[in-house]
Amino acid sequence: MPSASHLPSAPRVRSVVDGLPAYVAGRSAQTALTAALASNESHFPPLPSVTSLMETETSRIHRYPDMASADLREAIAAHVGVSADEVAVGPGSSGVLQQILSAVCDPGHEVIFAWRSFEAYPILAAVAGAEPVRVPLLPDEQHDLDAMAAAVTDETRVVLLCSPNNPTGVPLDAERTEDFLSRVPSHALVVIDEAYVEFQDEAGAVDALELYRRYPNVCVLRTFSKAYGLAGLRVGYAIARAPLAEGLRRTAIPFGVNRMAQTAAAASLAAHDEMRARTAEVRAERTRMIAALRGAGWTVPESQANFVWLRCGDETREAILSALADADILARGYRDDGVRITLADRGTNDRVLAVLAERGRFGSQ
Ligand SMILES: *Cc1c(COP(=O)(O)O)cnc(C)c1O
């Protein structure tokens, strides 16, 4: 047998792929007692009306799903008040975003986004062959929309706005976003990622669908993974002008949204009231948690999502994560930036508060 050095070289991945960071998913629970607060999942179990339909669907899984996801697209269109030809679905909204970037970007085109924001953005942009352009958040955690507008060049094809932003929870301001849109040239698609919009209750926050109706270069991205509690099924959608939505459907993996996901997502829209009751509970807990954390001395932005954000340096971050881990709580740390903790039921949130109550042991923020 030849030694390794004499083997012919194996096929290699593109250098851009070699350089990609691995997507770091939040660790999942190790035991039944572990509080899994690292991935912004819903802590509520799936709705019975949704799981019973999925059971019926099980007997049909030897058949391909509807390639066009027609029923689901109709249900989404009715839900948001657009026509079905303005809806594209995909395996999670990260899947839809991948479709958007491959439909819109050629190699060398630029994709602008705030940083820190959703960590899939730089990865998906690079995979599409585009150049990721990060624009730092302002000190108050808002998107720096002036700097983002100034970063737009002839090569910019996509600007990603995240509202409420992951991992800070801060939504886009309506007026500033309107001003931004009036300055962005029409060759740049502005994607407003509203993964957490169902948790939002703040007056003055952006209404992306309303902007979509007035600006032809706006596209809205939403998911069933968070408030609708279907993270494990992988389904999300974009609302976009018909020619772009058609382009997204063309760049989709065939049958990418499976039978279970199509059925469950449509049923979840029908159970909208139950979802609203659940998000109301999360919002009440959010108010309570933010007040308690501030009372203990933490600086916490006004989150409009199902998580809270503690901006801090690496030493404090490590101290927080290890104290939480000692209490069997998994949260999400970001190098140089801070810690994100998903909100859950009252009892679990109290466990978090108990760990963070002794503000003095964690160092400066
Ligand atoms: C969780 C999340 C998504 C959705 O991911 P899915 O692929 O739909 O599960 C999209 N954008 C942001 C900002 C998120 O935090």
The ligand as an SDF file (V2000), in Angstrom:
LIG
                    3D

 15 15  0  0  0  0  0  0  0  0999 V2000
  -33.7000   31.4130   14.0860 C   0  0  0  0  0  0  0  0  0  0  0  0
  -33.5020   32.4530   13.0390 C   0  0  0  0  0  0  0  0  0  0  0  0
  -33.8970   32.2390   11.7220 C   0  0  0  0  0  0  0  0  0  0  0  0
  -34.6560   31.0410   11.3320 C   0  0  0  0  0  0  0  0  0  0  0  0
  -34.0030   29.9330   11.1190 O   0  0  0  0  0  0  0  0  0  0  0  0
  -34.7670   28.7180   10.4670 P   0  0  0  0  0  0  0  0  0  0  0  0
  -33.8440   28.3240    9.3880 O   0  0  0  0  0  0  0  0  0  0  0  0
  -36.0710   29.2010    9.9370 O   0  0  0  0  0  0  0  0  0  0  0  0
  -34.9240   27.7430   11.5630 O   0  0  0  0  0  0  0  0  0  0  0  0
  -33.7240   33.2320   10.7870 C   0  0  0  0  0  0  0  0  0  0  0  0
  -33.1950   34.4010   11.1260 N   0  0  0  0  0  0  0  0  0  0  0  0
  -32.8270   34.6550   12.3800 C   0  0  0  0  0  0  0  0  0  0  0  0
  -32.3080   35.9920   12.7060 C   0  0  0  0  0  0  0  0  0  0  0  0
  -32.9590   33.6880   13.3670 C   0  0  0  0  0  0  0  0  0  0  0  0
  -32.5580   33.9470   14.6000 O   0  0  0  0  0  0  0  0  0  0  0  0
  1  2  1  0
  2  3  1  0
  2 14  2  0
  3  4  1  0
  3 10  2  0
  4  5  1  0
  5  6  1  0
  6  7  2  0
  6  8  1  0
  6  9  1  0
 10 11  1  0
 11 12  2  0
 12 13  1  0
 12 14  1  0
 14 15  1  0
M  END
$$$$
